[in-house]
Amino acid sequence: MLSPLIKNMIEEYAYPVLDEESIDEFLDSHNEVVLFFTEDPKKFPETDDVAMILPELIKAFNGRFQAGVISQVSQRKLQGLYGFASWPALVFLRQGDYLGVITGVQNWDDYLRKIKKILTSRPAKSPGFTIPVVNQPINSGH
């Protein structure tokens, strides 16, 4: 469930709420984007802080990137594409290609430094989720 702060941010700045069906069209229509993964703000109270910070970050970068908010029902499904493990998360993409992610709340200067680095980087393969494989000897019990 979205908090009142997140709902207000979406309405005030006209950020689209994206799901698996609408995300591709959003990515195709913008050169650089940030996807805001909120999860449940009751479980992750920092999400409301990021909702207040995100519009200011967009202003600080002169609207260079567009923001979209991932719908509550699509959070976990789309999370797997970008390989982050903590919430809230800002995932940056250029022409649909992965640039980087920032999780949690940061100091303002850290946000600016990290976003500048992300936006000047080359697209990379999205980390996605990997499951480590551990080889263990099989003991047949004999």
Summary of the structure (lengths in Angstrom):
residues: 142
radius of gyration: 17.1
end to end distance: 54.2
largest distance: 69.0
contacts: 386
relative contact order: 0.18
helix: 38%
strand: 18%
